[in-house]
């Protein structure tokens, strides 16, 4: 395939993924925003007001970066695993696989779509956090690189899980037994 055809295939997959999650925004964009707002209110304001400052930062400032990353991780993962597995389950993925599009282009398109949702949710949560506290960023390039790489990693994880899953129950194994424990044991709240 020519570079132009590869770009067209990649852009088509990414555009379809972005349209998919923006078309159903009450299911994909609104719940993470509401959930994070509740986290900010409950953990940040109610519990955080009883906890003193730590290293010059109040508790809300401490948990905001972890909550932003948590939303990026779960959204990036969920976008790819749900989209790819649904296409696999409906057997519509076969149309894409028999086309002359290389597998790496398909993978890159799905990962970029997952990254778009994860980064979009991360931006929404960041803007919501500004309502509750001030954010201080000490190294903006490092923050941007970290968020991009994290989003890419968990989009790839969602793709792998969707490829290996044989039924809908299989796609909930990683969030239940990996992502949720990592959220609570990874220092988001303490």
ABEGO torsion letter per residue (X at the ends): XBAAAAAAAAAAAAAAAAAAAAAAAAAAAAAAAAAAAAAAAAAAAAAAAABBBBGGBBAAAAAAAAAAAAAAAAAAAAAAAAAAAAAAAAGAAAAAAABABBAAAAAAAAAAAAAAAAAAAAAAAAAAAAAABBBBBABAAAAAAAAAAAAAAAAAAAAAAAAABABAAAAAAAAAAAAAAAAAAAGAAX
